[in-house]
Amino acid sequence: MLSIDVRNSKNPAVQFNLPAVLRSFQRPSAQAFAAYLASKAEKSIVLGHDGAPMGQMFELDKLRVNRTGRRFIEALYYRETGTALPSSAVIRVECNTQLRTIDAEFKEMCRALAKFREHRNAFVGTVFGYLAGLDSSYSLWLMQLYDSFVWLGTIETG
């Protein structure tokens, strides 16, 4: 959805990835997901000069977005520590689609991360980046996708 969102159309990563994203929906294995997305489309509340909806819109499925954030954190934890999460680990993840890097709340999260003994960060072009603070039994993760989704997550392992 980010790839076709008008607000993100100037992002070079969106422009580069859009053809591949659209092609991926044509694969047989993507048909169920494409059908799911189509079922979630609603008429826009923005009306044109003729009074008709100007297009379609999608409400954010926050549970689905948070499950994606959780999968990111689980994978990044393994990447950064070289160990899988124990089954007893408590993982908390929440997304925020309004938060930007210039916001005071984002900067406060970065200050909290700075208090950890061990730090990790990485960026994938202009698409995805994360910062992590790791301790022996607790870690804090701040992830950003396309400057539109920010997840804050914690992992308690002990």
Secondary structure, DSSP 8 states (H G I E B T S, - for coil): -GGG-GGGTT-HHHHHHHHHHHHHTTSGGGHHHHHHHHHH-EE-S-B-TTSSB-SEE----HHHHHHHHHHHHHHHHHHHHSS---TT-EEEEEEESS--TTSHHHHHHHHHHHTSSEEEEEEETTTEEEEEEE-SSEEEEEEEETTTEEEEEEEE--
